Amino acid sequence: MKRVLIFGNSGGIGTALQEKCVAEGYTVVGLSRSQNGLDLSDESSINSAVQKLEGTFDQIFITTGALVVNSAEPEKTIRQFNSNAAIDQFITNAVGPTLVLKNIKKLIDKNSNCFIGVLSARVGSIGDNKLGGWYSYRASKAALNQFIRTAAIEYSRSFPSLTCVAIHPGTVRTNFTKKYLGRHPAISPEEASINILRLAENLTPEASGKFFDWGRKPVPW
């Protein structure tokens, strides 16, 4: 029976992912601020949560993140750029997930083909940026992608069969996105969870350190 660990299991995608894993018969452990007091801005909180877990996991998902932090809306123009808002975005979307990557090694069997999926966003792609705007969120996700890429290289030395990737789940209808969807096509959290699990089942260690969308297509850095 697969053991799955989900960071951020109280969010829209994290909740759906947990429900899908349970429906598949997996053993699921979830960690979040609302349910466990997990604070991704505080490494001691992450380490404490991880140390309480026993055994190893076959799949680990980091589904945390935010578009609006401390009421700061995404910038439409550089005139709205604010250093405090940018730092908040960086801590929430880049530093937090990377602190998780730092602290979870004890949860991985050295000889297993563990899958680590970290939710990123296509707007974090520098090569795909054609519209501009959203300075802080874009930059925080671009930083996250670099952290994932770098961590995957290091992980491969200790865990040669592990796969660690950045995932763009698509535009998903959640409380996180509903104000910003406009006319953009969007999918449900349930559909997103199916796509994410399909990625986890089909990607191999050769894909580690790369950035994929929900349909297994590479996303440019």
Backbone torsions as a table, in degrees:
resi	resn	phi	psi	omega
1	MET	NA	130.4	-178.9
2	LYS	-71.2	143.1	174.1
3	ARG	-110.2	127.5	-175.0
4	VAL	-123.3	137.1	176.4
5	LEU	-119.2	128.7	-178.3
6	ILE	-122.8	117.3	171.7
7	PHE	-89.5	122.7	-177.4
8	GLY	91.9	36.8	-174.8
9	ASN	-77.2	-0.3	178.3
10	SER	-97.4	-7.7	177.5
11	GLY	-79.3	175.1	-176.0
12	GLY	-58.7	-52.2	-179.1
13	ILE	-73.3	-41.3	-179.7
14	GLY	-61.0	-40.8	178.3
15	THR	-63.5	-47.1	-179.7
16	ALA	-64.0	-38.5	179.5
17	LEU	-64.8	-42.0	178.1
18	GLN	-63.6	-44.4	-179.9
19	GLU	-62.4	-39.4	179.3
20	LYS	-66.8	-40.7	179.7
21	CYS	-65.4	-41.1	177.4
22	VAL	-62.8	-42.4	179.0
23	ALA	-62.5	-29.4	178.3
24	GLU	-80.1	-4.9	178.8
25	GLY	89.8	11.9	-179.9
26	TYR	-79.1	155.6	169.1
27	THR	-87.1	122.8	-172.2
28	VAL	-121.1	133.5	171.8
29	VAL	-117.3	129.6	179.8
30	GLY	-120.2	144.2	178.2
31	LEU	-131.6	134.8	178.8
32	SER	-157.8	167.1	177.9
33	ARG	-64.7	-45.8	-173.8
34	SER	-70.4	-30.1	-176.1
35	GLN	-99.2	-29.2	-175.2
36	ASN	-128.3	0.7	-177.9
37	GLY	73.2	19.6	-179.1
38	LEU	-69.6	126.2	-179.3
39	ASP	-120.0	105.2	-175.9
40	LEU	-73.1	-7.3	174.5
41	SER	-87.5	-3.7	-176.3
42	ASP	-124.8	107.9	-176.2
43	GLU	-62.3	-32.6	179.2
44	SER	-64.2	-32.6	176.9
45	SER	-67.2	-41.8	178.8
46	ILE	-65.3	-48.1	-177.9
47	ASN	-62.4	-40.7	179.0
48	SER	-62.2	-42.7	179.5
49	ALA	-65.1	-41.5	-178.9
50	VAL	-68.2	-40.6	-177.6
51	GLN	-64.2	-24.0	179.3
52	LYS	-78.8	-12.5	-177.9
53	LEU	-86.8	145.3	179.9
54	GLU	-115.1	150.9	176.6
55	GLY	77.8	-169.3	-179.4
56	THR	-120.7	167.5	-175.2
57	PHE	-124.2	149.1	178.4
58	ASP	-87.7	-30.0	179.3
59	GLN	-140.5	135.1	177.9
60	ILE	-128.8	125.9	-179.7
61	PHE	-119.2	134.8	174.9
62	ILE	-112.6	103.8	-171.7
63	THR	-110.8	20.0	-178.4
64	THR	-80.9	167.2	177.4
65	GLY	144.3	163.3	180.0
66	ALA	-155.8	142.4	175.5
67	LEU	-88.2	-35.7	178.1
68	VAL	-115.7	120.8	178.6
69	VAL	-122.2	128.2	-178.8
70	ASN	52.4	42.1	174.2
71	SER	67.9	9.3	179.4
72	ALA	-85.1	112.1	-178.8
73	GLU	-73.1	153.9	176.3
74	PRO	-61.7	140.0	-174.5
75	GLU	-73.5	134.8	173.1
76	LYS	-89.8	-20.9	-178.1
77	THR	-147.5	156.1	179.7
78	ILE	-62.8	-20.3	177.5
79	ARG	-63.2	-22.0	-179.9
80	GLN	-93.1	-1.6	-178.0
81	PHE	-64.5	133.9	-177.4
82	ASN	-136.2	131.7	-173.9
83	SER	-63.5	-39.9	-179.7
84	ASN	-65.0	-41.5	178.9
85	ALA	-64.7	-39.5	179.7
86	ALA	-64.6	-42.6	178.7
87	ILE	-63.7	-41.1	177.5
88	ASP	-60.2	-42.5	178.2
89	GLN	-62.9	-43.1	-178.4
90	PHE	-62.6	-44.5	179.8
91	ILE	-64.1	-45.2	-175.8
92	THR	-69.2	-46.8	-170.1
93	ASN	-96.8	-19.0	-177.2
94	ALA	-118.7	-53.0	-176.3
95	VAL	-67.5	-46.4	-178.1
96	GLY	-56.0	-56.1	178.8
97	PRO	-59.9	-32.6	-179.8
98	THR	-71.7	-34.8	173.6
99	LEU	-62.7	-34.5	174.6
100	VAL	-63.3	-47.6	179.1
101	LEU	-58.4	-34.9	179.3
102	LYS	-65.9	-35.7	-168.1
103	ASN	-101.1	0.6	-173.2
104	ILE	-101.4	5.9	-175.5
105	LYS	-58.9	-33.4	-178.7
106	LYS	-67.3	-14.0	-177.4
107	LEU	-93.9	5.7	-176.0
108	ILE	-118.9	127.6	174.6
109	ASP	-71.7	130.8	-175.4
110	LYS	-58.8	-29.6	-175.4
111	ASN	-103.0	5.5	-176.1
112	SER	-88.6	164.0	174.1
113	ASN	-99.4	53.7	-178.9
114	CYS	-58.4	143.6	176.8
115	PHE	-112.6	128.1	174.4
116	ILE	-117.5	118.0	179.0
117	GLY	-116.2	124.1	-179.6
118	VAL	-114.0	124.8	-178.8
119	LEU	-73.9	120.6	175.1
120	SER	-112.7	-148.1	178.5
121	ALA	-160.4	143.0	-179.7
122	ARG	-59.0	-30.7	-180.0
123	VAL	-66.6	-11.5	173.7
124	GLY	-80.5	-7.4	178.2
125	SER	-76.2	122.4	177.0
126	ILE	-70.9	-41.4	-178.9
127	GLY	-67.7	-25.3	-176.3
128	ASP	-96.9	0.9	-176.1
129	ASN	-76.3	105.6	-179.2
130	LYS	-116.8	-9.2	-174.4
131	LEU	-110.4	-20.3	-176.7
132	GLY	72.2	-166.9	-179.0
133	GLY	72.9	177.9	176.7
134	TRP	52.3	45.5	-173.2
135	TYR	-51.5	-54.6	-171.8
136	SER	-70.0	-42.3	-180.0
137	TYR	-66.1	-45.3	178.0
138	ARG	-57.5	-47.8	-176.4
139	ALA	-66.1	-37.3	179.9
140	SER	-66.4	-38.1	178.7
141	LYS	-73.8	-33.4	174.8
142	ALA	-63.9	-40.8	176.8
143	ALA	-64.2	-42.3	177.4
144	LEU	-57.4	-44.4	180.0
145	ASN	-59.5	-40.6	177.7
146	GLN	-65.9	-40.7	177.5
147	PHE	-61.7	-43.2	179.8
148	ILE	-64.1	-46.5	179.4
149	ARG	-57.5	-46.1	-177.5
150	THR	-69.0	-42.0	178.6
151	ALA	-64.1	-38.7	-179.9
152	ALA	-61.8	-39.0	177.8
153	ILE	-62.4	-45.3	179.9
154	GLU	-66.6	-43.1	179.9
155	TYR	-59.4	-35.7	-176.0
156	SER	-62.5	-23.9	179.9
157	ARG	-73.7	-32.0	-179.9
158	SER	-98.9	-27.4	-176.9
159	PHE	-129.3	79.2	-172.5
160	PRO	-63.1	-20.1	-178.4
161	SER	-101.5	8.1	-177.4
162	LEU	-85.6	148.7	175.2
163	THR	-122.3	123.0	179.9
164	CYS	-128.7	118.1	-174.5
165	VAL	-136.5	158.4	168.9
166	ALA	-91.2	139.0	-175.9
167	ILE	-125.9	127.2	166.5
168	HIS	-94.2	110.4	-173.8
169	PRO	-79.7	1.3	-172.1
170	GLY	93.1	175.4	174.8
171	THR	-83.9	115.4	-170.9
172	VAL	-112.0	135.9	179.5
173	ARG	-76.5	100.3	176.7
174	THR	-138.9	174.4	174.5
175	ASN	-61.0	-25.7	179.7
176	PHE	-65.0	-34.2	-170.9
177	THR	-115.3	-13.1	-166.4
178	LYS	-58.2	-31.3	-178.3
179	LYS	-73.9	-17.0	-170.7
180	TYR	-116.8	4.9	-176.1
181	LEU	-67.8	-42.9	-176.6
182	GLY	57.0	-128.6	180.0
183	ARG	-97.6	7.0	-178.9
184	HIS	-67.8	135.7	174.9
185	PRO	-65.5	142.0	-177.6
186	ALA	-139.5	156.8	178.4
187	ILE	-115.0	164.6	179.3
188	SER	-78.5	158.3	174.5
189	PRO	-58.1	-33.9	180.0
190	GLU	-64.5	-43.4	177.9
191	GLU	-66.1	-39.8	178.1
192	ALA	-60.6	-40.6	-178.7
193	SER	-64.9	-37.8	177.2
194	ILE	-62.9	-43.9	180.0
195	ASN	-64.9	-40.3	-179.7
196	ILE	-64.9	-43.3	178.8
197	LEU	-67.1	-32.9	176.6
198	ARG	-64.7	-38.6	174.5
199	LEU	-60.1	-47.2	-177.6
200	ALA	-61.1	-33.0	-178.2
201	GLU	-79.7	-24.1	-170.1
202	ASN	-109.6	-22.7	179.8
203	LEU	-77.2	146.1	-178.0
204	THR	-115.7	169.6	-179.4
205	PRO	-55.2	-24.4	177.8
206	GLU	-63.8	-21.9	-180.0
207	ALA	-88.1	-7.1	-174.7
208	SER	-59.0	139.8	179.4
209	GLY	85.1	7.5	-178.5
210	LYS	-108.5	174.8	-174.7
211	PHE	-121.9	119.8	-176.0
212	PHE	-124.5	151.1	169.5
213	ASP	-89.6	179.6	-174.4
214	TRP	-62.5	-22.0	-179.6
215	GLY	-96.3	15.8	179.4
216	ARG	71.1	18.1	175.7
217	LYS	-90.7	134.0	178.8
218	PRO	-61.7	141.3	175.7
219	VAL	-106.3	133.9	179.9
220	PRO	-64.9	146.9	176.9
221	TRP	-69.2	NA	NA
